[in-house]
Amino acid sequence: MGSLPGREKMRVILDSNALFVPLKFRIDIFEELKTLLNRSFEPVLLQPVKKELEKLAAEGAPKVRREAAYALKLAEKCTLIDVGDEFSGSPDDAIVKLAGEWKCPVFTNDGELRRRLRDINVPVIYVRQKSRLEIDGRV
């Protein structure tokens, strides 16, 4: 017998700002996600999001560079997905497309991205009251 159906790891796509949460709010995002989802999950980082972080780490103001470097360290815990050249422009476009295809939740605090994801019925995980994660939608 294999594992129970539907109990494989759930993918969760992380937006770049999700990786700043531990620094800004002192929240362990990986522990909180495990608690929130109540199942094992696979944190996913899309290549354009990683590129965005690398650019901030290289070119941002000193504080932003430090935060982005920390975010990139956290990103090492994620599965990196190369989306090809199709999305070389906007990381948000890549997130919306893949989340829609995979039907998996996205962790972001970006209001515009949250709205776009809600429009296609993708669950959104975000920080609530600067102290905990909450999910908008069903997983």
Beta strands, then each sheet from edge to edge (+ up, - down):
strand 1: 10-14
strand 2: 41-46
strand 3: 79-81
strand 4: 106-107
strand 5: 124-128
strand 6: 132-136
sheet 1: 3+ 2+ 1+ 4+ 5+ 6-
end
